[in-house]
Amino acid sequence: MEIAVVGTPEFTLGFQLAGVTRLHNPADLEETATVLRSLMDTPEVGIVVIDSSDLTQMPEKLRMQLSESITPTVLGIGTEEDNTLRESIKSALGVDLWK
């Protein structure tokens, strides 16, 4: 399984330095949505990492698909507090690890 990272060149740079090769730098939100839909249908991708601020700007239907997806697991990370990862783990394991 591969890790895919979607975001600005600044966001993906650290992942590139860590050895991740499947990097996507979409120009706008519409292209971001297209890339995410494509990655959802790519069986080699097990984890998709995206900036949480970009994730919140996706259309509601796409966000629901991403949050409910098991493979690939979509992780929104960033400087803002976000409970997406917490809810994903809780959903997958049935246990809230933060308590």
Backbone torsions as a table, in degrees:
resi	resn	phi	psi	omega
1	MET	NA	140.9	-179.0
2	GLU	-107.7	159.8	173.3
3	ILE	-104.1	132.9	174.9
4	ALA	-115.9	140.8	-179.9
5	VAL	-122.8	131.6	-178.4
6	VAL	-121.9	125.9	177.8
7	GLY	163.7	-168.9	-179.9
8	THR	-68.4	160.2	176.9
9	PRO	-56.0	-35.1	178.4
10	GLU	-65.5	-38.8	-179.5
11	PHE	-69.6	-41.1	-175.4
12	THR	-81.8	-15.2	-175.1
13	LEU	-57.3	-47.2	-179.9
14	GLY	-60.6	-38.6	178.2
15	PHE	-68.2	-37.5	177.3
16	GLN	-62.9	-43.3	178.6
17	LEU	-64.8	-27.0	178.2
18	ALA	-82.6	-4.2	176.0
19	GLY	105.2	1.6	177.0
20	VAL	-72.4	130.9	-176.3
21	THR	-106.6	-20.1	-178.2
22	ARG	-91.3	84.4	-177.4
23	LEU	-112.0	139.6	179.0
24	HIS	-129.4	127.4	179.6
25	ASN	-119.7	76.2	-179.6
26	PRO	-65.9	149.6	-176.1
27	ALA	-78.7	-30.5	-177.3
28	ASP	-148.8	-179.8	-176.4
29	LEU	-67.6	-33.4	178.6
30	GLU	-64.8	-43.3	177.5
31	GLU	-67.5	-34.7	176.6
32	THR	-60.9	-45.2	179.3
33	ALA	-62.1	-40.7	178.5
34	THR	-63.1	-43.9	179.2
35	VAL	-63.3	-43.9	180.0
36	LEU	-62.2	-42.8	178.0
37	ARG	-62.0	-40.5	178.6
38	SER	-63.8	-42.7	-179.5
39	LEU	-67.0	-29.8	178.2
40	MET	-64.0	-27.2	-178.6
41	ASP	-99.8	10.6	-179.4
42	THR	-101.5	109.0	-174.4
43	PRO	-66.1	-21.8	-179.4
44	GLU	-74.4	-18.6	-175.5
45	VAL	-90.8	122.7	179.2
46	GLY	-103.8	-26.4	-179.5
47	ILE	-137.0	133.4	174.0
48	VAL	-117.4	124.7	178.3
49	VAL	-108.7	132.0	180.0
50	ILE	-141.9	151.6	176.2
51	ASP	-64.4	130.6	-176.2
52	SER	-60.1	-31.0	178.3
53	SER	-69.3	-33.7	175.5
54	ASP	-70.5	-38.4	-179.5
55	LEU	-62.4	-39.5	-179.3
56	THR	-69.5	-17.3	-179.8
57	GLN	-92.1	-1.8	178.5
58	MET	-73.3	155.8	176.7
59	PRO	-58.0	147.8	-175.3
60	GLU	-54.4	-44.5	-178.4
61	LYS	-62.1	-43.3	179.3
62	LEU	-66.3	-41.8	177.8
63	ARG	-59.9	-39.6	178.2
64	MET	-64.8	-43.6	178.1
65	GLN	-61.1	-42.2	-178.7
66	LEU	-67.4	-41.1	-178.1
67	SER	-71.5	-27.7	-179.8
68	GLU	-89.9	-8.8	-176.8
69	SER	-71.4	133.3	175.9
70	ILE	-94.2	-47.6	177.0
71	THR	-128.9	110.8	2.1
72	PRO	-80.7	154.0	172.5
73	THR	-83.9	128.6	-177.6
74	VAL	-103.3	122.9	-179.0
75	LEU	-115.1	121.0	173.2
76	GLY	-94.6	118.9	179.9
77	ILE	-124.5	154.7	179.5
78	GLY	170.8	-169.4	-176.6
79	THR	-83.1	-19.5	-179.9
80	GLU	-82.3	149.8	176.5
81	GLU	-70.7	131.3	-177.0
82	ASP	-142.8	133.9	-178.7
83	ASN	-96.3	10.7	-177.8
84	THR	-60.4	-49.1	-180.0
85	LEU	-62.2	-43.9	-179.8
86	ARG	-59.7	-45.0	-179.4
87	GLU	-68.2	-35.6	178.1
88	SER	-63.6	-44.7	179.4
89	ILE	-66.1	-42.2	179.2
90	LYS	-61.6	-41.4	179.3
91	SER	-66.7	-42.4	-177.2
92	ALA	-71.7	-41.6	-175.3
93	LEU	-96.3	-22.7	-176.2
94	GLY	80.6	11.3	-177.3
95	VAL	-136.5	138.3	175.9
96	ASP	-88.3	105.3	-175.7
97	LEU	-72.4	-13.2	-178.5
98	TRP	-83.8	-7.4	-179.3
99	LYS	-97.7	NA	NA
